[in-house]
Amino acid sequence: MTLVQPVIGRGNVKVGPIPTFSLPSRFTCPGATPWCLEHCYAWRFERIWPNCRAAYALNLVLSWNTRRFVKVMHRRIPKDLPAMRIHVSGDFYSAPYVTMWIYIARSSPRTQFWAYTRSWNVPALLPALERLRALPNFELFASSDPGMPDPPSHWRVAYLETDPRANGLPCPHQYGGASSCHECRYCLRPYARQRSRMQRNLS
Ligand code: SF4
C-alpha cells in the first residue's frame, strides 16, 4: 500500500538548503502568547502562500496517525541527511506528537534536528519535551517573548532581541555574519548546549 507522504520543505532564505518540516501555525501552538499570535510571521506567510498552508495541514493530518507518521517520516528522511529544521511554522501540539519526534530522531541518529518551541510553557507537554531535548541529535530551544516567564534554567533559550532579558549571541543571520543557518550552525551544535542563550528576530 502506498502511504501518503508528508511534505518536506527544501529550505528557505533563513535556514539555507536544509530540509524543513512544518505544521499550520496557531492551530498547533498551545504555548502561543497574545504577543506571539499578533506577530506571527508564519501566519502571514500561510495567508500569502495557500499552498504552504495546504502542505502544513497535510502534515498535521498525517501526524494524527502516530504509527504511520513515524513510518513515513522514517522513509522520507535520508539516512545520511546532516540536518533538519523542525517547525518553521507550527509547534509541538501534544505529548504524543512530541513522542513521535523522539522515535523519529532516534531512528535517524546521523541527522541533527533542531527546533524552537513555546510549548515549554504548557505544563502537560514539558515532560515529553524534556525527553526530546535530552536526545544527542535534537537541539530544542525555548522560544520566549516579553510576556512569558523565564524558561527552565537548563534550556537553551531564544529570546527576542527586544526582550530585556536577551543577553546571548545575536543571530549572525540578522546582522550579516552568516548567510544562513546552514553556514552558521550555532543552533545545531550540541556542544553549545550549556545554558546557551541567543537573540533572534522574527524572520
Ligand atoms: S544563530 Fe545561526 S543557526 Fe541559529 S538561527 Fe541564527 S543563523 Fe541560524
Boltz pocket constraint, residues with backbone or C-beta under 6 A from the ligand:
constraints:
  - pocket:
      binder: B
      contacts: [[A, 14], [A, 169], [A, 170], [A, 171], [A, 172], [A, 173], [A, 174], [A, 178], [A, 180], [A, 181], [A, 182], [A, 184], [A, 185], [A, 186], [A, 187], [A, 188], [A, 198], [A, 200]]
      max_distance: 6.0
